[in-house]
Amino acid sequence: MIPAVAPDLTGRVALVTGAARGLGRAAAARLYEHGASVAVNVRDPERAAAAAASLGERALAVAGDVAAATAPDAMVQRVLDRFGRLDILVNNAALARSTRFPELTADEWRATLDVNLTAPFLLIRAALPAMKAQRFGRVINVSSSAGRMVSTLGGAHYTASKAGLLGLTRAAAKELGVFGITVNAICPGMIDTELTHEHAAPELLERLAQGYPIPRLGTAAEVADLICFVASERAGYITGASFDINGGDLMM
């Protein structure tokens, strides 16, 4: 259960990938509200600058394609150059496509894994020296209910990448806990975001939501609150965990 009192993240520095909209934007805003300085990653420089400007003076625009070979190292270095530390890494950027198996190409498969699985690995590796030196780090990988079971809307590549992200979370947690670094995953179900609406008609979303024990879509703010808790010192003894937030659609 998330404690009722809001976490204090004053003095912490966070990097949130895919922060232009949806879960990433909500997470960046909540982390900022709780006192953290926040680097917002968006692929397009102008959108990154706008996202940072919307937060305030403790925000930094970090443009770049997380799937580009040198981007993770460059992004982390830019955060360190500005703030001198990196405490919280939120791997949120995702490529979500609903291509069905017969039409799924090898190139689209690889592109999805590059964004959803390889980029989080490279970002964790890039952040590791600073987090080890600080003896503190919070890595939060945004997976999905798809990773726990199978995607409702996404294709096989999306499900495979999100399941792989859970494996990466556990393996990294096992190795990095000794350095004061926790690694956990958030597994949202059907959340009311632009991405969700791009993949399903309103009638389908309404029908799906009515079948959940909590009969509605989740909100990005609810997911952001869970991310802030996992990022806080109150979650210091939790690592390698997968947090389901899905209105009861999936119970494990």
N, C-alpha and C positions, 0 to 999 in steps of 0.2 A: 504493500500500500504506500502511496506517495504521501509524505507528511504534509499536514495542512499548512504549515508555515512555509512561505516561499524560500527557496535556497538563496543564499547570498554568494554571488559569484564575483564580488568586487575584487579587482586585481587580477582576475583570470583573463587569459587570452584564448579566444576560440577561432577556429577556422571552419567554416561551413561551406561545403561544396554544393553546387546546384542551388544557389540561394536566390535565384531570380523570382521564383514563385512557389506556391504550394508549401510542402513540408519544409523545404529549405528556407524559404522566406520567413515562415512562422518560427522556425527554430532560431534563426539569426535574431529576429526581433525579440523573442523571449529571453535569449541569453543576454542580449543588450539590456533589456529591462531589469534583469537581475544583477546588473553591474559589470558584466564582462565587456572587455574590448573585443570586437568581432571583425574578423576578416571574412568578407563575403566573396565567394568564388562564383563567377558567371562566365560563360565562354566568351560572350561579346563584351568588349571593353566599355562601350557606352552603357549597356545595361548593368554591368558591374558597378560602374560609377554611380548610376542612378540608385541602385540598391543600397550602396554604402551611404549615399547622401540622405536617403530616406530614414536612416537610423540615427546618425548624429556624428559628433566629432570623434567618438571612440571607435568608429567603424573605418575599415580600410577596404578599398576595392582591389580584388586580386583576380584579374581576368585570366582566362586560359582554359584550354580544352584538357580536362583531366586525363583523357586517353592519349594525349601527345607524350612522346617518350620522355622529354625533359621537363614537362610541366609540373609534375609533383614536387621535384626538388626546387624548382624556381619559385613555386607558390609558397612553400614552407620558408625558403630563404627570405622572401619578401616580408613575410610575417615577422620573422626574427629581426630583420633589419629595422622594421618600424617599432615593434613592441619589445624586442629583446627576449621573448619567451613564447612558448606555445604550450598551453595546458590542455586544451580541449579540441579534439579533431572529430568533426561530424562528417562522415562519409555518406552524403545524401545523394549526390548526382547519380542519375540513373537513365538508362536507355530502355524504354518500355514499348515494345511493339507487339501487336497481336497476330502477327503472321502465323498461319497454320502450317503444320508440318510439311505437307506436300510442296508448298511454295517457299519454304525456308531455305535460304542459300547459306553456303559456308561463310561467305563474306559477312552476311548479316549476323550469323551466329557469333563469329569472332568479334565483330564490332560491339555486340552486346556484352560479351564477356570482358572486353577491354575496358568498357566504362564501369560496369557493375561489379567486377571482381578484381581485375588487374590494377585498376587505378586505386582502389582502397588499399591494396597491398603496398603499392609504391608510395602512397601518401603516409601510411604507417611507418614504412621504412625511412622515409625522409624526415618524419617528425621524431623518430626514435632517439637520435643523439641529444636533442634538446630536452626531451622528456626524461631521459635517463639522468642527465646532468641535474635536472630540477628535483629528481626523485619523486616526480608527480606527473601523472598523465591520465587523461580520460579519452579513450577512443570509443566512439559510438558509431557503429555501422548500421545504416538504415536498410534493413532487409525487407521482408514482406511475409504475409501469410503464405504467399506463393512458395517461399523457401521452406516453410514448415510442412506444406502439403503440395498443392498445385494451384497455379494461378487461375482465377476465374476468367480474366479478360486477356492476360498476356500469353504469349506463345511459349514453346518448350525452352527456347533460349533464355527467356526471362525467368522462368521457374528454375532452370539449372543454375543460372548466375546467382540468384538469391539464395538457393540452397548452398552453393559454394561459399557465399559470403558468411553463412553461419559456421561452416567448417573453418574458414579463415579466422573468424572471431574466437572460436574455442582454442585453436592452435596458438594464436597470438597471445591470448589470455594466459595460457599455460606457461609460455616462455617469459612473458614480460611482467608478470605480477611481482617478481622479486625486485624489480626496479621501481616499484610504486606506481606502476601503470596498470589501469584496469581496461579491459576490452569487452564491450558488451554490444548486443544487437537489439534493435527495435524492429518489431514485426507488425507493421500496420496492416489492417484489413482494408475494407472499402472506405476510403476517406474522401470527403467532399473537396476535391481539388480540381484544378483545371485539367490535370493529366487524366484523372478518372473520367471526366466528362468528355474528353477527347476520344475515349475508347468505348463509350456506351451511351445509348440514348437515355433520356430522362425516365422513360417508361420502364426500361430494364433496371435502372438503378433503384427506382422506387419498388419494383417487385422484389429485387434482391434484399433491399433493406427491410422490407416487411417480414422476411423470413428469419431475421436475426433475433436472438433473445432480447437485445436492446434494438427495437425496430427503427433504426435510422442509420444514416451514414455517420462516420466519425468526423471530427473536425481537425484541421491542421493544428489549431491551438491546443487541443487535447494531446496530440502527439508531441508537440513542442514542450508541453509541461513535463511529459515523461522524460524527454531528452534532458531537460534541465535538472531533473532529479538525478538521473544517472551521471550527469556531469558534475554533480556536487560532491562535497566531502562526506555527505551522509551516506553515499553509496560506496564508500571506500572498501567495504568487505564483499562487494558483489563484482564478480568477474566471470567471463565466459558464459554469461546468461543470455537468454533470448526472451525479450519482453513482448508478449502478445498484447495488442490493443486493437480489438476487432469487434467489439459489441457482443462477444460470445459466439461469433460465427464459427470459430475454431477453438475447441477446448482440448488441451493436451496435458 
